[in-house]
């Protein structure tokens, strides 16, 4: 997975600082690792959508059952 920002551009920009090339690359990698730690993957999102769809359908079925039961009870 790619970082949410351009790590190569960041490292190149930092090379001109006292960090130097190795320090700039290390800092860019560290920042990418931190930025990516809590990012949802496509698989995470697909699972969440599936779970919400199943829960929504289950709630709809339960509501339909309640309506049918109430209709039968008060008929």
Beta strands, then each sheet from edge to edge (+ up, - down):
end
